[in-house]
Amino acid sequence: MRYHHSLLHSGPVALLLAVTACSSKGSGAPRAAVPVGVAVARRAAVPYTIAANGLVTPMQVATVAPQVDGIITRVAFHEGQSVVRSQVLFEIEPRPYVAAYQQALGALARDAAQLESARLDESRYAELVKQDYVTKEDYEAKRAAAAALEATVRSDSGMVATAKFNLENTTIRAPIEGRTGGLLVREGNLVHAAGMTPLVVINQIQPILVRFAVPGSDLTLIRRYGALGGLPVTAFPDATPTQPESDTSTDRPLGATREQPATTADPEGTLSFVDNTVDTTTGTVMLKATFANRDGALWAGQYVPVVLRVFVEDHALVVPAPAVLTGQQGPYVYVVDSAGAAQQRPVRLERTAGSLAVIASGVGEGDVVVTDGQSRLTPGVKVTTNTSDSTPPKGPAARHR
């Protein structure tokens, strides 16, 4: 009975030891390596850029209006046509103005002849009065008559100039080079110099301006690097900009955005104006960039995304932006060590530039960082790697805060 009692007590102990041994054997099994994408931290030239929404505005706008009254007898261009400075646009019936000009010339010739006669009389009486052949009063009368005719001739000259000016303005010419808008009058219409309706509007689009707003906090950098020369600005007319809902007026600068669209069109311009005041309502400052616009890619009134390149950081330490994660302690990356294990490492992120993240500290040149698959990682886990591209963007990249 004692022997049987000992077996009954030793059974559970043996079973417990067997379970413990199996558990210890299972926990010691190696964990399978996690496949991840990686890239090498490297030095690269990375532009510091600011992206914004821009509004294309003409360099000049000319509202063509008549300076004389009359009937339009000829329209010498087509709507939407490009015109050059001094090109004939309209002709107004000139015959009344030709007659007025001829009349003014005739009056001038008549009074000029009378003036010449009066001057001769004055000269003759000046000699006679010295010899007492005529009275002083007679001489004074001749001199006054000559002076009056001189004033008449000057008035006639003014009338001739006015008549000539009116006649010349029966031919209306383009005051600037640019593209015409829609015709507001037609042949046979009567127009008035004091009328409120213009004949046509011309926009100068070569060169052309793009105005846009950037945060006032960027003003110091823009002024610092802008003093060294015109800062380059790229426009993207084929992209769709994001216009702030609170800013629908074209008379106000658009708010800055942090998105740069992908587009193949990239007209290049130069920063040409920085406003002298920061808008206290939006906290932005308005800028203007000048574009040659030789191919006409930019159109007046068009909203376009723009990117202002402030400077280029030649030796920035960069990793692909997806490598940088954000935790409770701030940004961090997973670095693959020499043993093939992923280690979590905190970093100080300076900025992002398109697909790249510029790292101020925490990662060294040549470090291998994980760019894909971080959600399956824990510190120390083994990984198998697939290298991804970390080449810096060729075009300007939008800077994110």
Protein Blocks (a to p, Z undefined) as FASTA:
>chain_A
ZZmmmmmmmmmmmmmmmmmmmmmmmmmpccdddddddddddddddddddddddddddfbd
cddddfbecddfbdcbdehiacdehiafbdcdfklmmmmmmmmmmmmmmmmmmmmmmmmm
mmmmmmmmmnopacfklmmmmmmmmmmmmmmmmmmmmmmmmmmmmmmmmpccdfbgcddd
ddfbdehiacdfkbmbdfbdcddfbdcdddddddfklmmmmmmmmmnoccdddddfkbcc
dddfklmbfkbccdddfbdcddfbdcddddfbdcfbdcfklopacdddddfklnomacgh
iacdddddfbdcfkbccddfklpccdfkoccdddddfkopacddddddfbdehjaccdfb
hpaehiacdfehklmpcehiacddddddfbdcfbdcdddZZ
